[in-house]
Amino acid sequence: MTSVAPRPQKISDVKSKLLNPALTSHFMIYIGLPRKEQQFRQFMAQNSLVLDQDRLHLLCCETSLPGSSLATTELKNDFSGVTERHAYRRIYQDRIDLTFYCDAEQYMPIRFFESWLKFIMNEGAGIENQNYSYKVKYPEDYKGNLEVTKFEKNIKQNKSVVPLTYKFVNIFPVAITSIPVSYEASSLLKCSVSMNYTRYYTSPGGSSSDLFGKDRSSFLQIGAEGSVNPFANNFGSVNPSLFNTDLDLGINLPKYDDFGDDAFSPESTSAFNGNFGFPGS
């Protein structure tokens, strides 16, 4: 094993490496609806909720980037006098907490997660009766997805960092924290929710789900300096996996090589476009 000896560094090198720290105030979330979306919308209607998902995402003022650990087993008999530990399982935290500002029009975060809990428990008519019983939905019906993306205020600049997205699998709310109200000095009303998930994984450069019509044009986050940083049409708009050379689309494309040495002549270009279905030039 080689050792690295200390070496002097220039002040300019230290500045370039240390004076660009990440800030906690630039992030965004995306909450996907449960898989049985149409049924869930019925419960939102019962709660008089007019859902604006972009606004709901922007109202999230606090969350956390998740952590995990490795479970290890102890080995004592492979080498005399040596104790080793080998990893055999990755352990995820059982929940993530999100805090939302509540709007003054319809208290959207409260109504949204109350609708989700009622949807899970399949609450219906007669809930006010003393002997009411619950019939919980199947897990595949009420679980959704969550994404938390960390980026920086220089996202629109050429040398901006690549955003880091945490994607949560099989997520659903398990608790809504009680919200105190008081006649004392007023403060912002906040709703805190705990959500359970199976696991998470990270994805660089935003989300590939942009390719499937997810509108992120109004996903904004107000930074500490008061600047607004749009995330639309930046990273994640193109899925790198689409450029996989092994991808077989079942289309036999003509090659310019088929047209001989004069491949880029007007005649060859017209023939190529015609074979591919484009009008000849």
TAGIVEN-V688820 format. One record per residue. N is the residue number from 1. RES is the residue in three letters. PHI is phi in radians with two decimals (999 if undefined). BURIAL is # if it has 16 or more other C-alpha atoms within 10 Angstrom, else .. D_LAST is the distance of its C-alpha to the last C-alpha in Angstrom with 2 decimals. Layout:
BEGIN
n=N res=RES phi=PHI burial=BURIAL d_last=D_LAST
n=N res=RES phi=PHI burial=BURIAL d_last=D_LAST
END
This chain:
BEGIN
n=1 res=MET phi=999 burial=. d_last=63.85
n=2 res=THR phi=-1.48 burial=. d_last=63.02
n=3 res=SER phi=-1.86 burial=. d_last=64.10
n=4 res=VAL phi=-1.82 burial=. d_last=62.27
n=5 res=ALA phi=-1.44 burial=. d_last=64.51
n=6 res=PRO phi=-1.11 burial=. d_last=64.35
n=7 res=ARG phi=-2.49 burial=. d_last=62.68
n=8 res=PRO phi=-1.22 burial=. d_last=62.57
n=9 res=GLN phi=-2.28 burial=. d_last=59.42
n=10 res=LYS phi=-1.28 burial=. d_last=58.41
n=11 res=ILE phi=-1.05 burial=. d_last=58.59
n=12 res=SER phi=-1.12 burial=. d_last=54.90
n=13 res=ASP phi=-1.19 burial=. d_last=54.10
n=14 res=VAL phi=-1.11 burial=. d_last=56.32
n=15 res=LYS phi=-1.10 burial=. d_last=54.72
n=16 res=SER phi=-1.16 burial=. d_last=51.18
n=17 res=LYS phi=-1.62 burial=. d_last=52.23
n=18 res=LEU phi=-1.95 burial=. d_last=54.63
n=19 res=LEU phi=-1.66 burial=. d_last=53.75
n=20 res=ASN phi=-2.41 burial=. d_last=50.70
n=21 res=PRO phi=-1.36 burial=. d_last=52.30
n=22 res=ALA phi=-1.32 burial=. d_last=50.70
n=23 res=LEU phi=-1.91 burial=. d_last=52.08
n=24 res=THR phi=-1.44 burial=. d_last=53.19
n=25 res=SER phi=-1.65 burial=# d_last=52.00
n=26 res=HIS phi=-2.09 burial=# d_last=48.24
n=27 res=PHE phi=-2.79 burial=# d_last=47.22
n=28 res=MET phi=-2.62 burial=# d_last=45.74
n=29 res=ILE phi=-2.25 burial=# d_last=46.26
n=30 res=TYR phi=-2.39 burial=# d_last=44.47
n=31 res=ILE phi=-1.94 burial=# d_last=46.64
n=32 res=GLY phi=-1.48 burial=# d_last=45.10
n=33 res=LEU phi=-1.27 burial=# d_last=46.85
n=34 res=PRO phi=-1.00 burial=# d_last=48.82
n=35 res=ARG phi=-1.08 burial=# d_last=47.07
n=36 res=LYS phi=-1.49 burial=. d_last=48.70
n=37 res=GLU phi=-1.13 burial=. d_last=47.00
n=38 res=GLN phi=-1.11 burial=. d_last=47.74
n=39 res=GLN phi=-1.14 burial=. d_last=51.42
n=40 res=PHE phi=-1.12 burial=# d_last=51.60
n=41 res=ARG phi=-1.12 burial=# d_last=50.25
n=42 res=GLN phi=-1.13 burial=. d_last=53.18
n=43 res=PHE phi=-1.21 burial=# d_last=55.61
n=44 res=MET phi=-1.12 burial=# d_last=53.95
n=45 res=ALA phi=-1.13 burial=. d_last=54.42
n=46 res=GLN phi=-1.11 burial=. d_last=58.07
n=47 res=ASN phi=-1.57 burial=. d_last=58.44
n=48 res=SER phi=1.00 burial=. d_last=56.93
n=49 res=LEU phi=-1.79 burial=# d_last=54.10
n=50 res=VAL phi=-1.81 burial=. d_last=50.84
n=51 res=LEU phi=-1.38 burial=# d_last=48.78
n=52 res=ASP phi=-2.10 burial=. d_last=46.42
n=53 res=GLN phi=-1.09 burial=# d_last=45.28
n=54 res=ASP phi=-1.05 burial=# d_last=43.77
n=55 res=ARG phi=-1.19 burial=. d_last=47.09
n=56 res=LEU phi=-1.06 burial=# d_last=49.06
n=57 res=HIS phi=-1.13 burial=# d_last=47.26
n=58 res=LEU phi=-1.20 burial=# d_last=47.88
n=59 res=LEU phi=-1.25 burial=# d_last=51.54
n=60 res=CYS phi=-1.23 burial=# d_last=52.10
n=61 res=CYS phi=-1.80 burial=# d_last=54.11
n=62 res=GLU phi=-2.78 burial=# d_last=55.40
n=63 res=THR phi=-2.72 burial=# d_last=54.72
n=64 res=SER phi=-2.52 burial=. d_last=54.97
n=65 res=LEU phi=-1.38 burial=. d_last=52.84
n=66 res=PRO phi=-1.26 burial=# d_last=54.30
n=67 res=GLY phi=-2.19 burial=. d_last=56.29
n=68 res=SER phi=-2.68 burial=. d_last=57.24
n=69 res=SER phi=-2.54 burial=. d_last=59.61
n=70 res=LEU phi=-1.95 burial=. d_last=60.30
n=71 res=ALA phi=-1.47 burial=. d_last=63.25
n=72 res=THR phi=-2.16 burial=. d_last=65.03
n=73 res=THR phi=-2.05 burial=. d_last=67.70
n=74 res=GLU phi=-1.66 burial=. d_last=70.55
n=75 res=LEU phi=-2.07 burial=. d_last=71.28
n=76 res=LYS phi=-2.11 burial=. d_last=74.67
n=77 res=ASN phi=-1.87 burial=. d_last=75.32
n=78 res=ASP phi=-1.28 burial=. d_last=72.53
n=79 res=PHE phi=-2.29 burial=. d_last=74.16
n=80 res=SER phi=-1.12 burial=. d_last=77.83
n=81 res=GLY phi=1.34 burial=. d_last=78.44
n=82 res=VAL phi=-2.06 burial=. d_last=74.75
n=83 res=THR phi=-1.91 burial=. d_last=73.28
n=84 res=GLU phi=-2.07 burial=. d_last=69.55
n=85 res=ARG phi=-2.28 burial=. d_last=67.23
n=86 res=HIS phi=-2.08 burial=. d_last=64.06
n=87 res=ALA phi=-1.38 burial=. d_last=61.50
n=88 res=TYR phi=-2.39 burial=. d_last=60.95
n=89 res=ARG phi=-2.76 burial=. d_last=59.47
n=90 res=ARG phi=-1.73 burial=. d_last=57.49
n=91 res=ILE phi=-1.90 burial=. d_last=59.27
n=92 res=TYR phi=-1.74 burial=. d_last=57.40
n=93 res=GLN phi=-1.12 burial=. d_last=59.07
n=94 res=ASP phi=-1.42 burial=. d_last=59.74
n=95 res=ARG phi=-2.76 burial=# d_last=58.39
n=96 res=ILE phi=-2.25 burial=# d_last=56.53
n=97 res=ASP phi=-1.83 burial=# d_last=57.82
n=98 res=LEU phi=-2.25 burial=# d_last=55.80
n=99 res=THR phi=-2.07 burial=# d_last=57.25
n=100 res=PHE phi=-2.14 burial=# d_last=55.79
n=101 res=TYR phi=-1.28 burial=# d_last=56.69
n=102 res=CYS phi=-1.75 burial=# d_last=57.62
n=103 res=ASP phi=-1.29 burial=# d_last=56.20
n=104 res=ALA phi=-1.53 burial=. d_last=58.76
n=105 res=GLU phi=-1.47 burial=. d_last=56.95
n=106 res=GLN phi=-2.45 burial=. d_last=57.11
n=107 res=TYR phi=0.87 burial=. d_last=57.96
n=108 res=MET phi=-0.98 burial=# d_last=54.63
n=109 res=PRO phi=-1.04 burial=# d_last=55.21
n=110 res=ILE phi=-1.12 burial=# d_last=58.61
n=111 res=ARG phi=-1.14 burial=# d_last=57.45
n=112 res=PHE phi=-1.13 burial=# d_last=54.39
n=113 res=PHE phi=-1.33 burial=# d_last=56.40
n=114 res=GLU phi=-1.12 burial=# d_last=59.29
n=115 res=SER phi=-1.13 burial=# d_last=56.91
n=116 res=TRP phi=-1.14 burial=# d_last=55.67
n=117 res=LEU phi=-1.14 burial=# d_last=59.26
n=118 res=LYS phi=-1.13 burial=# d_last=60.21
n=119 res=PHE phi=-1.15 burial=# d_last=57.19
n=120 res=ILE phi=-1.07 burial=# d_last=58.30
n=121 res=MET phi=-1.46 burial=# d_last=61.84
n=122 res=ASN phi=1.01 burial=# d_last=60.65
n=123 res=GLU phi=-1.23 burial=# d_last=62.99
n=124 res=GLY phi=-2.43 burial=. d_last=63.42
n=125 res=ALA phi=-1.11 burial=. d_last=65.97
n=126 res=GLY phi=1.61 burial=. d_last=69.56
n=127 res=ILE phi=-1.15 burial=. d_last=69.05
n=128 res=GLU phi=-1.32 burial=. d_last=71.87
n=129 res=ASN phi=-1.26 burial=. d_last=74.32
n=130 res=GLN phi=-1.15 burial=. d_last=76.71
n=131 res=ASN phi=-1.75 burial=. d_last=76.03
n=132 res=TYR phi=-1.17 burial=. d_last=72.23
n=133 res=SER phi=-2.14 burial=. d_last=70.58
n=134 res=TYR phi=-1.85 burial=. d_last=67.12
n=135 res=LYS phi=-2.32 burial=. d_last=64.64
n=136 res=VAL phi=-1.23 burial=. d_last=62.11
n=137 res=LYS phi=-1.26 burial=. d_last=58.52
n=138 res=TYR phi=-1.21 burial=. d_last=57.03
n=139 res=PRO phi=-0.98 burial=. d_last=55.54
n=140 res=GLU phi=-1.18 burial=. d_last=52.02
n=141 res=ASP phi=-1.49 burial=. d_last=52.08
n=142 res=TYR phi=-1.85 burial=# d_last=53.06
n=143 res=LYS phi=-1.49 burial=# d_last=51.50
n=144 res=GLY phi=-2.27 burial=# d_last=48.42
n=145 res=ASN phi=-2.48 burial=# d_last=46.76
n=146 res=LEU phi=-2.42 burial=# d_last=47.17
n=147 res=GLU phi=-2.25 burial=# d_last=45.24
n=148 res=VAL phi=-2.14 burial=# d_last=46.77
n=149 res=THR phi=-1.99 burial=# d_last=44.52
n=150 res=LYS phi=-1.80 burial=# d_last=46.05
n=151 res=PHE phi=-2.45 burial=# d_last=44.15
n=152 res=GLU phi=-2.15 burial=# d_last=45.22
n=153 res=LYS phi=-1.21 burial=# d_last=45.02
n=154 res=ASN phi=-1.64 burial=. d_last=42.56
n=155 res=ILE phi=-1.13 burial=# d_last=39.83
n=156 res=LYS phi=-1.54 burial=# d_last=37.51
n=157 res=GLN phi=-1.57 burial=. d_last=38.10
n=158 res=ASN phi=-1.16 burial=. d_last=36.15
n=159 res=LYS phi=-1.79 burial=. d_last=39.15
n=160 res=SER phi=-1.26 burial=. d_last=40.13
n=161 res=VAL phi=-1.34 burial=# d_last=41.54
n=162 res=VAL phi=-1.44 burial=# d_last=39.82
n=163 res=PRO phi=-1.03 burial=# d_last=41.33
n=164 res=LEU phi=-2.05 burial=# d_last=43.53
n=165 res=THR phi=-1.95 burial=# d_last=43.43
n=166 res=TYR phi=-1.74 burial=# d_last=46.32
n=167 res=LYS phi=-1.95 burial=# d_last=45.50
n=168 res=PHE phi=-1.78 burial=# d_last=48.51
n=169 res=VAL phi=-1.79 burial=# d_last=48.72
n=170 res=ASN phi=0.99 burial=# d_last=50.73
n=171 res=ILE phi=-1.75 burial=# d_last=52.05
n=172 res=PHE phi=-2.79 burial=# d_last=54.33
n=173 res=PRO phi=-1.31 burial=# d_last=57.00
n=174 res=VAL phi=-2.09 burial=. d_last=60.59
n=175 res=ALA phi=-2.78 burial=. d_last=62.46
n=176 res=ILE phi=-1.99 burial=# d_last=62.38
n=177 res=THR phi=-1.20 burial=. d_last=64.80
n=178 res=SER phi=-1.04 burial=. d_last=67.40
n=179 res=ILE phi=-1.98 burial=. d_last=66.63
n=180 res=PRO phi=-1.28 burial=. d_last=69.71
n=181 res=VAL phi=-2.23 burial=. d_last=70.29
n=182 res=SER phi=-2.72 burial=. d_last=73.18
n=183 res=TYR phi=-1.40 burial=. d_last=74.88
n=184 res=GLU phi=-1.24 burial=. d_last=74.90
n=185 res=ALA phi=-0.95 burial=. d_last=72.46
n=186 res=SER phi=-1.24 burial=. d_last=68.98
n=187 res=SER phi=-2.47 burial=. d_last=66.18
n=188 res=LEU phi=-1.19 burial=. d_last=62.66
n=189 res=LEU phi=-1.39 burial=. d_last=62.66
n=190 res=LYS phi=-2.18 burial=# d_last=60.92
n=191 res=CYS phi=-2.09 burial=# d_last=60.20
n=192 res=SER phi=-1.91 burial=# d_last=60.22
n=193 res=VAL phi=-2.26 burial=# d_last=58.89
n=194 res=SER phi=-1.85 burial=# d_last=59.26
n=195 res=MET phi=-2.17 burial=# d_last=56.61
n=196 res=ASN phi=-1.67 burial=# d_last=57.03
n=197 res=TYR phi=-2.60 burial=# d_last=54.34
n=198 res=THR phi=-1.42 burial=. d_last=54.13
n=199 res=ARG phi=-2.86 burial=# d_last=52.31
n=200 res=TYR phi=-2.37 burial=# d_last=49.65
n=201 res=TYR phi=-2.55 burial=. d_last=46.97
n=202 res=THR phi=-1.80 burial=. d_last=45.07
n=203 res=SER phi=-2.45 burial=. d_last=41.36
n=204 res=PRO phi=-1.38 burial=. d_last=39.89
n=205 res=GLY phi=1.31 burial=# d_last=37.42
n=206 res=GLY phi=1.48 burial=# d_last=38.10
n=207 res=SER phi=-2.03 burial=# d_last=37.34
n=208 res=SER phi=-1.27 burial=# d_last=34.60
n=209 res=SER phi=-1.22 burial=. d_last=35.50
n=210 res=ASP phi=-1.03 burial=# d_last=33.23
n=211 res=LEU phi=-1.23 burial=. d_last=30.46
n=212 res=PHE phi=-1.90 burial=. d_last=32.36
n=213 res=GLY phi=1.60 burial=. d_last=32.58
n=214 res=LYS phi=-1.29 burial=. d_last=35.67
n=215 res=ASP phi=-1.55 burial=. d_last=35.69
n=216 res=ARG phi=-1.93 burial=. d_last=37.18
n=217 res=SER phi=-1.14 burial=. d_last=36.19
n=218 res=SER phi=-1.95 burial=. d_last=39.84
n=219 res=PHE phi=-1.37 burial=# d_last=41.47
n=220 res=LEU phi=-2.11 burial=# d_last=43.43
n=221 res=GLN phi=-2.45 burial=# d_last=46.49
n=222 res=ILE phi=-1.49 burial=# d_last=48.91
n=223 res=GLY phi=-1.42 burial=# d_last=50.11
n=224 res=ALA phi=-1.12 burial=. d_last=53.58
n=225 res=GLU phi=-1.49 burial=. d_last=52.64
n=226 res=GLY phi=1.54 burial=. d_last=51.48
n=227 res=SER phi=-1.50 burial=. d_last=47.78
n=228 res=VAL phi=-1.84 burial=. d_last=45.25
n=229 res=ASN phi=-2.00 burial=# d_last=42.60
n=230 res=PRO phi=-1.28 burial=# d_last=39.58
n=231 res=PHE phi=-1.83 burial=# d_last=38.20
n=232 res=ALA phi=-1.29 burial=# d_last=35.00
n=233 res=ASN phi=1.01 burial=. d_last=31.56
n=234 res=ASN phi=-2.07 burial=. d_last=33.08
n=235 res=PHE phi=-1.24 burial=# d_last=34.12
n=236 res=GLY phi=1.53 burial=# d_last=33.58
n=237 res=SER phi=-1.32 burial=. d_last=30.34
n=238 res=VAL phi=-2.20 burial=# d_last=28.67
n=239 res=ASN phi=-1.48 burial=. d_last=30.54
n=240 res=PRO phi=-1.03 burial=. d_last=30.68
n=241 res=SER phi=-1.16 burial=. d_last=31.37
n=242 res=LEU phi=-1.20 burial=. d_last=27.81
n=243 res=PHE phi=-1.69 burial=. d_last=26.91
n=244 res=ASN phi=-1.14 burial=. d_last=29.41
n=245 res=THR phi=-1.23 burial=. d_last=28.05
n=246 res=ASP phi=-1.51 burial=. d_last=30.35
n=247 res=LEU phi=-1.24 burial=. d_last=28.75
n=248 res=ASP phi=-1.88 burial=. d_last=27.71
n=249 res=LEU phi=-1.60 burial=. d_last=25.47
n=250 res=GLY phi=1.28 burial=. d_last=25.60
n=251 res=ILE phi=-2.03 burial=. d_last=21.87
n=252 res=ASN phi=-1.60 burial=. d_last=20.93
n=253 res=LEU phi=-1.52 burial=. d_last=17.86
n=254 res=PRO phi=-1.22 burial=. d_last=16.29
n=255 res=LYS phi=-1.90 burial=. d_last=16.90
n=256 res=TYR phi=-1.08 burial=. d_last=15.22
n=257 res=ASP phi=-1.10 burial=. d_last=18.63
n=258 res=ASP phi=-1.20 burial=. d_last=18.08
n=259 res=PHE phi=-1.74 burial=# d_last=15.76
n=260 res=GLY phi=1.49 burial=. d_last=18.55
n=261 res=ASP phi=-1.20 burial=. d_last=19.13
n=262 res=ASP phi=-1.64 burial=. d_last=15.88
n=263 res=ALA phi=-1.17 burial=# d_last=14.05
n=264 res=PHE phi=-1.77 burial=. d_last=11.94
n=265 res=SER phi=-1.29 burial=. d_last=10.83
n=266 res=PRO phi=-1.02 burial=. d_last=7.35
n=267 res=GLU phi=-1.18 burial=. d_last=8.53
n=268 res=SER phi=-1.17 burial=# d_last=9.86
n=269 res=THR phi=-1.08 burial=# d_last=7.15
n=270 res=SER phi=-1.13 burial=. d_last=5.21
n=271 res=ALA phi=-1.14 burial=# d_last=8.88
n=272 res=PHE phi=-1.09 burial=# d_last=9.76
n=273 res=ASN phi=-1.10 burial=. d_last=7.63
n=274 res=GLY phi=-1.15 burial=. d_last=8.93
n=275 res=ASN phi=-1.17 burial=. d_last=12.34
n=276 res=PHE phi=-1.50 burial=. d_last=12.56
n=277 res=GLY phi=1.82 burial=. d_last=11.98
n=278 res=PHE phi=-1.60 burial=. d_last=8.82
n=279 res=PRO phi=-1.15 burial=. d_last=6.48
n=280 res=GLY phi=-1.13 burial=. d_last=3.79
n=281 res=SER phi=-1.56 burial=. d_last=0.00
END
